[in-house]
Amino acid sequence: MRQEGIGQATLPSNGTEPTPAEPPPAEPTPAEPTPAEPTPAEPTQAAPGKKRDAFFDNAKYLAILLVAVGHAWEPLREGSRTVTAFYTLVYAFHMPAFIVISGHFSRGFDGSPQRVKRLITGVAVPYVVFEVAYTLVTRWTDDAPDRDVSLLDPLYLTWFLAALFIWRLTAPVWRLVRRPLPLALAVAMLATLSPAIGKDLDLQRVLQFLPYFVLGLLLKPEHFRLVRRRAVRVAAVPVFAAALAVAYWAAPRGVYPWFFHNDSAVQLGAPAWYGPVMTLATFGCSLVLVACFLAWVPGRHTWFTALGAATLYGYLLHGFVKQAAGPAHWYDHPWIHQPLGALAVTLVAALTVTLLCTSPVRRVFRRVVEPRAEWAFRRGGEGGRAAA
């Protein structure tokens, strides 16, 4: 259970990039970084005087939709090559997409007290709250009444919050080194060689997903505009079709665990040298699919744009619904494992996570998902309220 997460049971800030009518902000320099904007796993209010970019909110909503659908498909994989193929395809790019966006909006994190405060209230506190909550719930759903609360061993969905906390703290380092992306890839490749990294803070997954975060740090607004061109949108259709065909071929061969990035090569039953090779292969595959996914994301305001500003709620809360599925025996009905049943499961999962991103849910759970925690910080000066 502790090894499951977004990548396997699998996220979450959105930035406030200018609208298409506004000029893009100047890229941060080492001497003058831009403010670190909220990531998919952070508070969702936009800073005063700034406008949210509908493109990123749309991308986050569509990605969280895929997260929930992927979780819903898990019990349907056995015996269904088609479901496994779609599952593999989705897991090849939905978490990399989230992490790239998170890295992009971490470009200005400089370790200042204001930024650290934002990181604590927006990531660390929700991690603690939901780590405890999921432990208590899964004592019932997994029939594990003696399961300990361990803040060092992320449970279920919470691994992403722990990872984001670590990645963001290291953001200044990646802006400092000369070739950050090759270095991050080297770290990820080496991680696959070591089965002894252990479960503390899910470091195996933190290290293997690191290159996507570093890539996000390096991307400029114009890079995202490149993938939104019509030519890329058209090319994305045959690319996704080919990727689905490959996923269908690979379904019975057990390839999809490599996209979870939470085990070493030896733990996956492969020779150690497979690890670095598969790291590069999955990185290239995922980046192509992320680009195709972003190419299809609308840049205009849609009915779901506002929901994209609250994906943390959908991310953290939908896991409780998924956990309840076992004791409720929702997947025990034979028709669920038929094509129409799989379609129904998909629609229910999409509807559930959509509802969890709505305003009424946000009002109820705001104190635990987006705590202000002003009592914990000194007033005024460097300990004052963080800029949004």
KOLSESE-9098 format. One record per residue (C-alpha): residue number from 1; y, z, x. Coordinates in steps of 0.1 Angstrom, whole numbers, plus 5000, padded with zeros to 4 digits. Layout:
# residues N
@resi = NUM yy = Y zz = Z xx = X
...
***
This chain:
# residues 388
@resi = 1 yy = 5000 zz = 5000 xx = 5000
@resi = 2 yy = 5024 zz = 5009 xx = 5028
@resi = 3 yy = 5019 zz = 4974 xx = 5042
@resi = 4 yy = 5032 zz = 4957 xx = 5011
@resi = 5 yy = 5067 zz = 4946 xx = 5007
@resi = 6 yy = 5089 zz = 4917 xx = 4998
@resi = 7 yy = 5069 zz = 4895 xx = 5020
@resi = 8 yy = 5037 zz = 4907 xx = 5005
@resi = 9 yy = 5045 zz = 4925 xx = 4974
@resi = 10 yy = 5080 zz = 4916 xx = 4980
@resi = 11 yy = 5151 zz = 4910 xx = 4982
@resi = 12 yy = 5189 zz = 4918 xx = 4986
@resi = 13 yy = 5253 zz = 4917 xx = 4995
@resi = 14 yy = 5272 zz = 4893 xx = 4988
@resi = 15 yy = 5302 zz = 4882 xx = 5006
@resi = 16 yy = 5335 zz = 4871 xx = 4994
@resi = 17 yy = 5338 zz = 4837 xx = 5008
@resi = 18 yy = 5367 zz = 4816 xx = 4995
@resi = 19 yy = 5362 zz = 4793 xx = 4966
@resi = 20 yy = 5360 zz = 4756 xx = 4974
@resi = 21 yy = 5397 zz = 4753 xx = 4966
@resi = 22 yy = 5406 zz = 4777 xx = 4994
@resi = 23 yy = 5404 zz = 4771 xx = 5031
@resi = 24 yy = 5375 zz = 4788 xx = 5049
@resi = 25 yy = 5384 zz = 4819 xx = 5069
@resi = 26 yy = 5386 zz = 4817 xx = 5107
@resi = 27 yy = 5353 zz = 4826 xx = 5124
@resi = 28 yy = 5353 zz = 4860 xx = 5140
@resi = 29 yy = 5359 zz = 4862 xx = 5177
@resi = 30 yy = 5346 zz = 4890 xx = 5200
@resi = 31 yy = 5381 zz = 4904 xx = 5200
@resi = 32 yy = 5388 zz = 4902 xx = 5163
@resi = 33 yy = 5357 zz = 4902 xx = 5141
@resi = 34 yy = 5360 zz = 4896 xx = 5104
@resi = 35 yy = 5351 zz = 4925 xx = 5081
@resi = 36 yy = 5314 zz = 4929 xx = 5074
@resi = 37 yy = 5310 zz = 4918 xx = 5038
@resi = 38 yy = 5284 zz = 4934 xx = 5015
@resi = 39 yy = 5249 zz = 4919 xx = 5019
@resi = 40 yy = 5223 zz = 4913 xx = 4993
@resi = 41 yy = 5213 zz = 4950 xx = 4997
@resi = 42 yy = 5248 zz = 4965 xx = 4995
@resi = 43 yy = 5275 zz = 4974 xx = 4970
@resi = 44 yy = 5286 zz = 4945 xx = 4950
@resi = 45 yy = 5323 zz = 4949 xx = 4943
@resi = 46 yy = 5345 zz = 4923 xx = 4959
@resi = 47 yy = 5374 zz = 4934 xx = 4980
@resi = 48 yy = 5408 zz = 4934 xx = 4962
@resi = 49 yy = 5426 zz = 4901 xx = 4966
@resi = 50 yy = 5394 zz = 4882 xx = 4975
@resi = 51 yy = 5373 zz = 4859 xx = 4954
@resi = 52 yy = 5335 zz = 4858 xx = 4954
@resi = 53 yy = 5319 zz = 4826 xx = 4964
@resi = 54 yy = 5298 zz = 4815 xx = 4934
@resi = 55 yy = 5275 zz = 4796 xx = 4957
@resi = 56 yy = 5262 zz = 4828 xx = 4974
@resi = 57 yy = 5260 zz = 4847 xx = 4942
@resi = 58 yy = 5239 zz = 4818 xx = 4927
@resi = 59 yy = 5217 zz = 4817 xx = 4957
@resi = 60 yy = 5210 zz = 4854 xx = 4956
@resi = 61 yy = 5202 zz = 4853 xx = 4919
@resi = 62 yy = 5178 zz = 4824 xx = 4923
@resi = 63 yy = 5162 zz = 4841 xx = 4953
@resi = 64 yy = 5157 zz = 4874 xx = 4935
@resi = 65 yy = 5141 zz = 4855 xx = 4907
@resi = 66 yy = 5116 zz = 4841 xx = 4931
@resi = 67 yy = 5109 zz = 4875 xx = 4945
@resi = 68 yy = 5100 zz = 4889 xx = 4911
@resi = 69 yy = 5080 zz = 4858 xx = 4902
@resi = 70 yy = 5061 zz = 4860 xx = 4935
@resi = 71 yy = 5052 zz = 4896 xx = 4928
@resi = 72 yy = 5040 zz = 4887 xx = 4893
@resi = 73 yy = 5018 zz = 4860 xx = 4907
@resi = 74 yy = 4999 zz = 4883 xx = 4931
@resi = 75 yy = 4972 zz = 4893 xx = 4907
@resi = 76 yy = 4967 zz = 4857 xx = 4897
@resi = 77 yy = 4960 zz = 4843 xx = 4931
@resi = 78 yy = 4923 zz = 4851 xx = 4932
@resi = 79 yy = 4904 zz = 4822 xx = 4918
@resi = 80 yy = 4935 zz = 4800 xx = 4914
@resi = 81 yy = 4942 zz = 4775 xx = 4941
@resi = 82 yy = 4973 zz = 4763 xx = 4923
@resi = 83 yy = 4989 zz = 4797 xx = 4919
@resi = 84 yy = 4981 zz = 4805 xx = 4956
@resi = 85 yy = 4998 zz = 4772 xx = 4966
@resi = 86 yy = 5030 zz = 4780 xx = 4947
@resi = 87 yy = 5028 zz = 4816 xx = 4960
@resi = 88 yy = 5026 zz = 4803 xx = 4996
@resi = 89 yy = 5055 zz = 4779 xx = 4991
@resi = 90 yy = 5078 zz = 4806 xx = 4977
@resi = 91 yy = 5070 zz = 4832 xx = 5004
@resi = 92 yy = 5077 zz = 4806 xx = 5030
@resi = 93 yy = 5114 zz = 4806 xx = 5023
@resi = 94 yy = 5126 zz = 4832 xx = 4998
@resi = 95 yy = 5128 zz = 4862 xx = 5022
@resi = 96 yy = 5142 zz = 4840 xx = 5051
@resi = 97 yy = 5169 zz = 4828 xx = 5027
@resi = 98 yy = 5179 zz = 4864 xx = 5018
@resi = 99 yy = 5179 zz = 4874 xx = 5055
@resi = 100 yy = 5200 zz = 4845 xx = 5066
@resi = 101 yy = 5226 zz = 4853 xx = 5040
@resi = 102 yy = 5225 zz = 4889 xx = 5050
@resi = 103 yy = 5231 zz = 4880 xx = 5086
@resi = 104 yy = 5259 zz = 4856 xx = 5077
@resi = 105 yy = 5278 zz = 4884 xx = 5059
@resi = 106 yy = 5271 zz = 4908 xx = 5088
@resi = 107 yy = 5292 zz = 4888 xx = 5113
@resi = 108 yy = 5320 zz = 4912 xx = 5113
@resi = 109 yy = 5300 zz = 4944 xx = 5117
@resi = 110 yy = 5315 zz = 4962 xx = 5147
@resi = 111 yy = 5301 zz = 4997 xx = 5145
@resi = 112 yy = 5335 zz = 5012 xx = 5134
@resi = 113 yy = 5334 zz = 5043 xx = 5112
@resi = 114 yy = 5344 zz = 5024 xx = 5081
@resi = 115 yy = 5316 zz = 4998 xx = 5086
@resi = 116 yy = 5290 zz = 5026 xx = 5094
@resi = 117 yy = 5300 zz = 5045 xx = 5062
@resi = 118 yy = 5295 zz = 5013 xx = 5042
@resi = 119 yy = 5261 zz = 5009 xx = 5058
@resi = 120 yy = 5251 zz = 5044 xx = 5050
@resi = 121 yy = 5262 zz = 5044 xx = 5014
@resi = 122 yy = 5251 zz = 5008 xx = 5007
@resi = 123 yy = 5217 zz = 5008 xx = 5025
@resi = 124 yy = 5206 zz = 5041 xx = 5040
@resi = 125 yy = 5211 zz = 5062 xx = 5009
@resi = 126 yy = 5194 zz = 5038 xx = 4985
@resi = 127 yy = 5166 zz = 5036 xx = 5010
@resi = 128 yy = 5160 zz = 5073 xx = 5009
@resi = 129 yy = 5163 zz = 5075 xx = 4971
@resi = 130 yy = 5139 zz = 5047 xx = 4963
@resi = 131 yy = 5115 zz = 5056 xx = 4991
@resi = 132 yy = 5110 zz = 5089 xx = 4974
@resi = 133 yy = 5110 zz = 5074 xx = 4939
@resi = 134 yy = 5084 zz = 5048 xx = 4948
@resi = 135 yy = 5062 zz = 5074 xx = 4964
@resi = 136 yy = 5062 zz = 5096 xx = 4933
@resi = 137 yy = 5056 zz = 5066 xx = 4910
@resi = 138 yy = 5027 zz = 5052 xx = 4931
@resi = 139 yy = 5010 zz = 5085 xx = 4932
@resi = 140 yy = 5002 zz = 5076 xx = 4896
@resi = 141 yy = 5000 zz = 5039 xx = 4896
@resi = 142 yy = 4978 zz = 5038 xx = 4928
@resi = 143 yy = 4959 zz = 5070 xx = 4918
@resi = 144 yy = 4970 zz = 5086 xx = 4950
@resi = 145 yy = 4982 zz = 5121 xx = 4940
@resi = 146 yy = 4983 zz = 5133 xx = 4976
@resi = 147 yy = 5005 zz = 5105 xx = 4989
@resi = 148 yy = 5032 zz = 5120 xx = 5012
@resi = 149 yy = 5068 zz = 5111 xx = 5011
@resi = 150 yy = 5075 zz = 5095 xx = 5045
@resi = 151 yy = 5110 zz = 5082 xx = 5053
@resi = 152 yy = 5096 zz = 5066 xx = 5084
@resi = 153 yy = 5069 zz = 5045 xx = 5067
@resi = 154 yy = 5087 zz = 5023 xx = 5042
@resi = 155 yy = 5068 zz = 5020 xx = 5009
@resi = 156 yy = 5066 zz = 4988 xx = 4989
@resi = 157 yy = 5100 zz = 4971 xx = 4985
@resi = 158 yy = 5120 zz = 4996 xx = 5006
@resi = 159 yy = 5111 zz = 4980 xx = 5039
@resi = 160 yy = 5139 zz = 4955 xx = 5035
@resi = 161 yy = 5166 zz = 4983 xx = 5033
@resi = 162 yy = 5152 zz = 4999 xx = 5065
@resi = 163 yy = 5152 zz = 4965 xx = 5082
@resi = 164 yy = 5187 zz = 4956 xx = 5071
@resi = 165 yy = 5200 zz = 4989 xx = 5084
@resi = 166 yy = 5185 zz = 4982 xx = 5119
@resi = 167 yy = 5195 zz = 4946 xx = 5120
@resi = 168 yy = 5231 zz = 4953 xx = 5110
@resi = 169 yy = 5234 zz = 4981 xx = 5137
@resi = 170 yy = 5224 zz = 4955 xx = 5163
@resi = 171 yy = 5248 zz = 4928 xx = 5151
@resi = 172 yy = 5274 zz = 4935 xx = 5179
@resi = 173 yy = 5246 zz = 4931 xx = 5205
@resi = 174 yy = 5237 zz = 4896 xx = 5192
@resi = 175 yy = 5273 zz = 4885 xx = 5193
@resi = 176 yy = 5275 zz = 4897 xx = 5229
@resi = 177 yy = 5245 zz = 4881 xx = 5244
@resi = 178 yy = 5247 zz = 4845 xx = 5256
@resi = 179 yy = 5217 zz = 4829 xx = 5237
@resi = 180 yy = 5210 zz = 4852 xx = 5208
@resi = 181 yy = 5187 zz = 4830 xx = 5188
@resi = 182 yy = 5162 zz = 4821 xx = 5216
@resi = 183 yy = 5163 zz = 4858 xx = 5225
@resi = 184 yy = 5155 zz = 4869 xx = 5190
@resi = 185 yy = 5127 zz = 4843 xx = 5187
@resi = 186 yy = 5113 zz = 4857 xx = 5220
@resi = 187 yy = 5113 zz = 4892 xx = 5205
@resi = 188 yy = 5096 zz = 4880 xx = 5174
@resi = 189 yy = 5069 zz = 4861 xx = 5194
@resi = 190 yy = 5062 zz = 4892 xx = 5216
@resi = 191 yy = 5059 zz = 4914 xx = 5185
@resi = 192 yy = 5030 zz = 4893 xx = 5172
@resi = 193 yy = 5011 zz = 4901 xx = 5205
@resi = 194 yy = 5011 zz = 4938 xx = 5199
@resi = 195 yy = 4990 zz = 4955 xx = 5172
@resi = 196 yy = 5002 zz = 4989 xx = 5185
@resi = 197 yy = 5038 zz = 4987 xx = 5172
@resi = 198 yy = 5028 zz = 5009 xx = 5143
@resi = 199 yy = 5042 zz = 5014 xx = 5109
@resi = 200 yy = 5074 zz = 5034 xx = 5117
@resi = 201 yy = 5102 zz = 5017 xx = 5098
@resi = 202 yy = 5079 zz = 4987 xx = 5095
@resi = 203 yy = 5091 zz = 4976 xx = 5129
@resi = 204 yy = 5066 zz = 4947 xx = 5131
@resi = 205 yy = 5083 zz = 4931 xx = 5101
@resi = 206 yy = 5117 zz = 4940 xx = 5114
@resi = 207 yy = 5111 zz = 4923 xx = 5147
@resi = 208 yy = 5093 zz = 4892 xx = 5133
@resi = 209 yy = 5121 zz = 4885 xx = 5107
@resi = 210 yy = 5148 zz = 4892 xx = 5132
@resi = 211 yy = 5155 zz = 4855 xx = 5141
@resi = 212 yy = 5166 zz = 4848 xx = 5106
@resi = 213 yy = 5191 zz = 4875 xx = 5106
@resi = 214 yy = 5205 zz = 4864 xx = 5140
@resi = 215 yy = 5206 zz = 4828 xx = 5127
@resi = 216 yy = 5227 zz = 4840 xx = 5098
@resi = 217 yy = 5251 zz = 4857 xx = 5123
@resi = 218 yy = 5256 zz = 4824 xx = 5140
@resi = 219 yy = 5261 zz = 4803 xx = 5109
@resi = 220 yy = 5297 zz = 4793 xx = 5100
@resi = 221 yy = 5308 zz = 4784 xx = 5064
@resi = 222 yy = 5308 zz = 4748 xx = 5073
@resi = 223 yy = 5271 zz = 4750 xx = 5081
@resi = 224 yy = 5264 zz = 4760 xx = 5045
@resi = 225 yy = 5286 zz = 4732 xx = 5033
@resi = 226 yy = 5265 zz = 4707 xx = 5052
@resi = 227 yy = 5233 zz = 4715 xx = 5033
@resi = 228 yy = 5251 zz = 4712 xx = 5000
@resi = 229 yy = 5258 zz = 4675 xx = 5004
@resi = 230 yy = 5242 zz = 4651 xx = 4980
@resi = 231 yy = 5221 zz = 4635 xx = 5007
@resi = 232 yy = 5205 zz = 4668 xx = 5015
@resi = 233 yy = 5198 zz = 4675 xx = 4978
@resi = 234 yy = 5181 zz = 4642 xx = 4974
@resi = 235 yy = 5160 zz = 4647 xx = 5005
@resi = 236 yy = 5150 zz = 4682 xx = 4994
@resi = 237 yy = 5129 zz = 4667 xx = 4966
@resi = 238 yy = 5103 zz = 4650 xx = 4987
@resi = 239 yy = 5104 zz = 4678 xx = 5013
@resi = 240 yy = 5095 zz = 4704 xx = 4987
@resi = 241 yy = 5068 zz = 4681 xx = 4972
@resi = 242 yy = 5053 zz = 4676 xx = 5006
@resi = 243 yy = 5055 zz = 4714 xx = 5013
@resi = 244 yy = 5037 zz = 4721 xx = 4980
@resi = 245 yy = 5009 zz = 4696 xx = 4989
@resi = 246 yy = 5005 zz = 4713 xx = 5023
@resi = 247 yy = 5004 zz = 4747 xx = 5006
@resi = 248 yy = 4977 zz = 4735 xx = 4982
@resi = 249 yy = 4957 zz = 4722 xx = 5011
@resi = 250 yy = 4962 zz = 4755 xx = 5030
@resi = 251 yy = 4955 zz = 4778 xx = 4999
@resi = 252 yy = 4918 zz = 4783 xx = 5005
@resi = 253 yy = 4924 zz = 4787 xx = 5043
@resi = 254 yy = 4943 zz = 4819 xx = 5040
@resi = 255 yy = 4975 zz = 4807 xx = 5057
@resi = 256 yy = 5000 zz = 4826 xx = 5036
@resi = 257 yy = 4997 zz = 4860 xx = 5053
@resi = 258 yy = 5016 zz = 4845 xx = 5083
@resi = 259 yy = 5047 zz = 4843 xx = 5062
@resi = 260 yy = 5046 zz = 4880 xx = 5055
@resi = 261 yy = 5054 zz = 4887 xx = 5092
@resi = 262 yy = 5040 zz = 4923 xx = 5089
@resi = 263 yy = 5010 zz = 4920 xx = 5112
@resi = 264 yy = 5001 zz = 4910 xx = 5147
@resi = 265 yy = 4979 zz = 4879 xx = 5153
@resi = 266 yy = 4949 zz = 4901 xx = 5161
@resi = 267 yy = 4954 zz = 4920 xx = 5129
@resi = 268 yy = 4953 zz = 4887 xx = 5111
@resi = 269 yy = 4920 zz = 4879 xx = 5127
@resi = 270 yy = 4934 zz = 4853 xx = 5151
@resi = 271 yy = 4935 zz = 4851 xx = 5189
@resi = 272 yy = 4966 zz = 4868 xx = 5203
@resi = 273 yy = 4981 zz = 4835 xx = 5215
@resi = 274 yy = 4983 zz = 4823 xx = 5179
@resi = 275 yy = 5011 zz = 4848 xx = 5173
@resi = 276 yy = 5039 zz = 4831 xx = 5193
@resi = 277 yy = 5028 zz = 4797 xx = 5182
@resi = 278 yy = 5028 zz = 4807 xx = 5145
@resi = 279 yy = 5061 zz = 4824 xx = 5149
@resi = 280 yy = 5077 zz = 4791 xx = 5160
@resi = 281 yy = 5058 zz = 4771 xx = 5134
@resi = 282 yy = 5067 zz = 4794 xx = 5105
@resi = 283 yy = 5103 zz = 4797 xx = 5117
@resi = 284 yy = 5107 zz = 4759 xx = 5117
@resi = 285 yy = 5089 zz = 4755 xx = 5083
@resi = 286 yy = 5109 zz = 4783 xx = 5067
@resi = 287 yy = 5143 zz = 4770 xx = 5079
@resi = 288 yy = 5136 zz = 4735 xx = 5065
@resi = 289 yy = 5127 zz = 4750 xx = 5031
@resi = 290 yy = 5157 zz = 4774 xx = 5032
@resi = 291 yy = 5180 zz = 4744 xx = 5037
@resi = 292 yy = 5163 zz = 4726 xx = 5008
@resi = 293 yy = 5166 zz = 4757 xx = 4986
@resi = 294 yy = 5203 zz = 4761 xx = 4994
@resi = 295 yy = 5209 zz = 4724 xx = 4988
@resi = 296 yy = 5198 zz = 4729 xx = 4952
@resi = 297 yy = 5219 zz = 4760 xx = 4946
@resi = 298 yy = 5249 zz = 4752 xx = 4924
@resi = 299 yy = 5283 zz = 4759 xx = 4939
@resi = 300 yy = 5301 zz = 4762 xx = 4906
@resi = 301 yy = 5302 zz = 4792 xx = 4883
@resi = 302 yy = 5272 zz = 4793 xx = 4860
@resi = 303 yy = 5259 zz = 4818 xx = 4834
@resi = 304 yy = 5239 zz = 4836 xx = 4861
@resi = 305 yy = 5266 zz = 4838 xx = 4888
@resi = 306 yy = 5277 zz = 4873 xx = 4878
@resi = 307 yy = 5241 zz = 4884 xx = 4879
@resi = 308 yy = 5240 zz = 4873 xx = 4916
@resi = 309 yy = 5265 zz = 4901 xx = 4924
@resi = 310 yy = 5239 zz = 4927 xx = 4913
@resi = 311 yy = 5206 zz = 4915 xx = 4928
@resi = 312 yy = 5201 zz = 4949 xx = 4945
@resi = 313 yy = 5195 zz = 4963 xx = 4910
@resi = 314 yy = 5169 zz = 4937 xx = 4902
@resi = 315 yy = 5153 zz = 4940 xx = 4936
@resi = 316 yy = 5149 zz = 4978 xx = 4936
@resi = 317 yy = 5141 zz = 4983 xx = 4899
@resi = 318 yy = 5117 zz = 4954 xx = 4891
@resi = 319 yy = 5091 zz = 4970 xx = 4915
@resi = 320 yy = 5086 zz = 4998 xx = 4890
@resi = 321 yy = 5077 zz = 4973 xx = 4863
@resi = 322 yy = 5053 zz = 4956 xx = 4886
@resi = 323 yy = 5037 zz = 4990 xx = 4895
@resi = 324 yy = 5032 zz = 4998 xx = 4859
@resi = 325 yy = 5012 zz = 4966 xx = 4854
@resi = 326 yy = 4981 zz = 4981 xx = 4869
@resi = 327 yy = 4977 zz = 5012 xx = 4848
@resi = 328 yy = 4988 zz = 4993 xx = 4817
@resi = 329 yy = 4960 zz = 4967 xx = 4824
@resi = 330 yy = 4984 zz = 4938 xx = 4818
@resi = 331 yy = 4963 zz = 4915 xx = 4840
@resi = 332 yy = 4930 zz = 4924 xx = 4825
@resi = 333 yy = 4932 zz = 4899 xx = 4796
@resi = 334 yy = 4913 zz = 4867 xx = 4806
@resi = 335 yy = 4939 zz = 4843 xx = 4791
@resi = 336 yy = 4965 zz = 4857 xx = 4816
@resi = 337 yy = 4945 zz = 4839 xx = 4843
@resi = 338 yy = 4947 zz = 4806 xx = 4825
@resi = 339 yy = 4976 zz = 4781 xx = 4831
@resi = 340 yy = 4995 zz = 4791 xx = 4800
@resi = 341 yy = 4990 zz = 4827 xx = 4809
@resi = 342 yy = 5004 zz = 4821 xx = 4844
@resi = 343 yy = 5034 zz = 4804 xx = 4829
@resi = 344 yy = 5039 zz = 4833 xx = 4805
@resi = 345 yy = 5037 zz = 4858 xx = 4834
@resi = 346 yy = 5063 zz = 4837 xx = 4853
@resi = 347 yy = 5087 zz = 4837 xx = 4824
@resi = 348 yy = 5083 zz = 4874 xx = 4817
@resi = 349 yy = 5090 zz = 4882 xx = 4854
@resi = 350 yy = 5121 zz = 4860 xx = 4855
@resi = 351 yy = 5134 zz = 4876 xx = 4823
@resi = 352 yy = 5127 zz = 4911 xx = 4835
@resi = 353 yy = 5146 zz = 4907 xx = 4868
@resi = 354 yy = 5174 zz = 4890 xx = 4850
@resi = 355 yy = 5179 zz = 4919 xx = 4826
@resi = 356 yy = 5178 zz = 4943 xx = 4855
@resi = 357 yy = 5208 zz = 4926 xx = 4870
@resi = 358 yy = 5230 zz = 4929 xx = 4839
@resi = 359 yy = 5259 zz = 4953 xx = 4834
@resi = 360 yy = 5242 zz = 4979 xx = 4811
@resi = 361 yy = 5216 zz = 4985 xx = 4838
@resi = 362 yy = 5242 zz = 4986 xx = 4865
@resi = 363 yy = 5261 zz = 5013 xx = 4846
@resi = 364 yy = 5230 zz = 5035 xx = 4842
@resi = 365 yy = 5217 zz = 5032 xx = 4878
@resi = 366 yy = 5250 zz = 5028 xx = 4897
@resi = 367 yy = 5250 zz = 5064 xx = 4911
@resi = 368 yy = 5216 zz = 5058 xx = 4928
@resi = 369 yy = 5219 zz = 5022 xx = 4938
@resi = 370 yy = 5256 zz = 5021 xx = 4948
@resi = 371 yy = 5264 zz = 5058 xx = 4955
@resi = 372 yy = 5299 zz = 5065 xx = 4968
@resi = 373 yy = 5289 zz = 5098 xx = 4985
@resi = 374 yy = 5326 zz = 5107 xx = 4992
@resi = 375 yy = 5316 zz = 5143 xx = 4995
@resi = 376 yy = 5297 zz = 5135 xx = 5027
@resi = 377 yy = 5326 zz = 5120 xx = 5046
@resi = 378 yy = 5358 zz = 5134 xx = 5059
@resi = 379 yy = 5389 zz = 5123 xx = 5041
@resi = 380 yy = 5416 zz = 5102 xx = 5058
@resi = 381 yy = 5416 zz = 5087 xx = 5092
@resi = 382 yy = 5384 zz = 5072 xx = 5105
@resi = 383 yy = 5363 zz = 5091 xx = 5080
@resi = 384 yy = 5381 zz = 5077 xx = 5050
@resi = 385 yy = 5369 zz = 5053 xx = 5024
@resi = 386 yy = 5354 zz = 5021 xx = 5038
@resi = 387 yy = 5371 zz = 4988 xx = 5030
@resi = 388 yy = 5352 zz = 4968 xx = 5004
***
